[in-house]
Every structure is written in C-alpha cells, then in structure tokens.
Amino acid sequence: MNFNKDYYNNEFNYLISELTDRNRSIMDIDCFISKIGSKHGFIIDHKKHTDKVSINTLRELSKFVDVKLNDNTYLCSFIIRSDINTNEAKTDTYSIIYELKNWAIVKDKKNKIDYVKHTYTIRNDKDLKLFFQPETHTKTKERLRNEL
C-alpha cells in the first residue's frame, strides 16, 4: 500500500505498518501530559468534530487507564473533539472531552459508548487548560459535572 497522509498520521506509522503483519495496533498518541508529584497524567487523542473514532483507538487507550507510573502518577485517557484555530491559538467553538474507562471494566468491548466513563463539554480555552493541568484537573472535572 502506498503512503496516504490522510490514513497514516506520519511516515513512521506507515513504515511499521508495511513492515509488520498488520495484526497489531499502531496508534499515534497526540498528547501526553504529566507533572512530577502530581496525582494524574493524561494520554490524549485529539479528533476534529468531523473525525471518526475507531473501536481500536478506544480499546488501546482504555488499556492505559489507571496504569501507575514509577512516580505514583496514575494515567487517565481521553478523546477530545475540537476544531482548533492555529492562527489565533484557540479552539474555534467548543470541545467535547470523553474520559475513558479502564479496559477491565468495559463490559461490551465492541460498543464504543461503553468505553466512555464521562463526557465533558468545554466552552472556553481557560477551562480546557484547567482540565488538562494535573494540579487543577479534579476540581475542574467536578465543577464541569456540576454545571450540567
């Protein structure tokens, strides 16, 4: 198969896919956020509002949920949907954040909805920043849940 920039996120993913048996998961993690001494670390896959999320992405990201790092940080996995205006360094409208469940507690592993623990709608970039800062994450999540 030829390199298709709309399918492969980068050349390395394409190369590994071509060199292997195609029976493995190859995914590009868009963002990893952690801070030494923090309780939470974040693995994030970003999608535009019109992009599709594959069941494979959900499966693989859910396997990182609650993994404990050597510094006692616990990982959380998220899919975030937003359209970003890179000229102005801001989101164009709103963001939807899907917090994923741990793989072990997903009952129906073929149902995309069953991977989602909570959904948050972020209407401004200040809340987006606070949501993904380890030191303000828990309070921001609680506030956003209570605003609904």
C-alpha positions as CSV (number, residue, x, y, z in Angstrom):
1,M,0.0,0.0,0.0
2,N,1.3,3.5,-0.8
3,F,1.7,6.2,1.9
4,N,-1.6,8.0,2.4
5,K,-1.2,11.1,4.6
6,D,-5.0,11.0,5.4
7,Y,-4.7,7.5,6.7
8,Y,-1.3,7.3,8.3
9,N,-0.6,10.1,10.8
10,N,3.2,10.0,10.0
11,E,5.7,8.2,7.9
12,F,6.9,6.0,10.8
13,N,3.4,4.6,11.4
14,Y,3.3,3.8,7.6
15,L,6.7,2.1,7.6
16,I,5.9,0.0,10.7
17,S,2.6,-1.0,9.3
18,E,4.2,-2.0,6.0
19,L,6.9,-4.0,7.7
20,T,4.7,-5.9,10.1
21,D,1.9,-8.4,9.7
22,R,-0.9,-5.8,10.1
23,N,-2.3,-7.7,13.0
24,R,-1.1,-5.2,15.6
25,S,-2.3,-1.9,16.8
26,I,-0.4,1.1,15.7
27,M,-1.6,4.4,17.0
28,D,-0.2,7.9,17.3
29,I,-0.8,9.4,20.8
30,D,-1.4,13.1,20.2
31,C,-0.5,14.3,23.7
32,F,0.9,13.1,26.9
33,I,0.8,15.4,29.9
34,S,2.3,14.7,33.3
35,K,4.0,16.6,36.1
36,I,6.3,15.1,38.8
37,G,4.5,14.9,42.1
38,S,1.0,15.1,40.5
39,K,-1.7,12.5,41.0
40,H,-2.8,12.4,37.4
41,G,-1.1,12.0,34.0
42,F,-3.1,12.3,30.7
43,I,-2.9,10.4,27.4
44,I,-4.9,12.3,24.9
45,D,-6.1,11.6,21.3
46,H,-7.4,14.6,19.5
47,K,-10.1,14.5,16.8
48,K,-11.7,17.2,14.8
49,H,-15.5,17.3,15.3
50,T,-15.9,15.6,11.9
51,D,-13.4,12.8,12.5
52,K,-14.4,9.3,13.4
53,V,-13.0,7.4,16.5
54,S,-12.2,3.8,15.8
55,I,-13.0,1.0,18.2
56,N,-9.4,0.1,18.1
57,T,-8.4,3.5,19.4
58,L,-10.8,3.2,22.3
59,R,-9.6,-0.3,23.1
60,E,-6.0,0.7,23.2
61,L,-6.4,3.9,25.1
62,S,-8.6,2.2,27.7
63,K,-5.6,-0.1,28.5
64,F,-3.7,2.8,29.8
65,V,-6.4,4.0,32.3
66,D,-5.3,3.6,35.9
67,V,-1.7,2.5,35.0
68,K,0.6,3.6,37.8
69,L,3.8,5.2,36.7
70,N,7.1,4.9,38.8
71,D,6.4,8.3,40.4
72,N,3.0,7.2,41.6
73,T,1.1,9.1,38.9
74,Y,-2.0,7.4,37.6
75,L,-2.8,7.7,33.9
76,C,-6.2,8.8,32.5
77,S,-7.1,8.5,28.8
78,F,-9.2,11.0,26.9
79,I,-10.5,11.5,23.4
80,I,-11.0,15.2,22.8
81,R,-13.1,16.6,19.9
82,S,-12.4,20.2,18.9
83,D,-11.6,22.3,15.9
84,I,-8.5,24.4,16.5
85,N,-7.7,27.8,15.0
86,T,-3.9,27.7,14.8
87,N,-3.7,31.3,13.6
88,E,-5.2,32.5,16.8
89,A,-4.1,29.7,19.1
90,K,-7.6,28.9,20.3
91,T,-10.5,26.5,19.8
92,D,-12.9,27.6,17.1
93,T,-16.1,26.7,19.0
94,Y,-16.3,24.2,21.9
95,S,-14.6,21.0,22.9
96,I,-16.0,17.7,23.9
97,I,-13.9,15.5,26.2
98,Y,-14.5,11.8,26.5
99,E,-12.9,10.3,29.6
100,L,-12.3,6.6,29.0
101,K,-12.9,3.7,31.3
102,N,-10.3,1.1,32.3
103,W,-10.2,-1.8,29.8
104,A,-11.1,-4.2,32.6
105,I,-14.5,-2.6,33.4
106,V,-15.7,-2.2,29.8
107,K,-18.5,-4.7,29.6
108,D,-19.2,-4.7,25.8
109,K,-15.8,-4.2,24.1
110,K,-17.5,-3.9,20.7
111,N,-19.7,-0.9,21.8
112,K,-17.9,2.4,21.5
113,I,-20.2,4.1,24.1
114,D,-19.3,1.5,26.7
115,Y,-15.7,2.8,26.8
116,V,-16.8,6.3,27.9
117,K,-16.7,7.0,31.6
118,H,-17.8,10.7,31.5
119,T,-18.3,13.3,28.9
120,Y,-17.4,17.0,29.4
121,T,-18.3,20.0,27.2
122,I,-15.7,22.7,27.4
123,R,-16.9,26.1,26.1
124,N,-13.7,28.1,26.6
125,D,-10.0,27.6,26.4
126,K,-9.5,28.6,30.1
127,D,-11.5,25.6,31.2
128,L,-9.7,23.4,28.6
129,K,-6.3,24.5,30.1
130,L,-7.6,23.9,33.7
131,F,-9.0,20.5,32.7
132,F,-5.6,19.2,31.5
133,Q,-3.4,20.7,34.2
134,P,-2.7,17.9,36.7
135,E,-3.0,20.3,39.7
136,T,-6.4,21.6,38.7
137,H,-7.8,18.6,36.9
138,T,-10.0,17.1,39.7
139,K,-11.6,20.3,40.7
140,T,-12.3,21.4,37.1
141,K,-13.9,18.0,36.3
142,E,-16.2,18.3,39.4
143,R,-17.2,21.9,38.5
144,L,-18.0,21.0,34.9
145,R,-20.0,17.9,36.0
146,N,-22.0,20.1,38.4
147,E,-22.7,22.8,35.8
148,L,-24.8,20.4,33.8
